């Protein structure tokens, strides 16, 4: 809950601080991740996933980290537009079956050296 709050408040801070600059998901993700990591107490990690959509005059821009999904609706059909950051693909490659839950490989609150964007 706290990590989700920090992610949302970081976006508000980022947007207010960068009104006249080019928006960057990359910069926002690092800001939010750092905010969440700095709140660790007694080395207890916390994290959150993110699914966000930015609408501009000319395009729609999406960003996700973790397994929160973004869908598009076209001709009454939903299509997943986002990519899940889980170990599901690795398990498929290693022929591990029967497991219905997957571990997140990316999320906000992850150590910087473990994060890939």
Buried (B, 14 or more C-beta within 10 A) or exposed (E): EEBBEBBBEBBEBBEEEBEEEEEEBEEBBBBBBBBBBEBEEEEEEBBBBBBBEEEEEEEEEEBBBBBBBBEEEEEEEEEEBBEBBBBBEEBEEEEEEEEEEBEBBBBBBBEEEEBEE
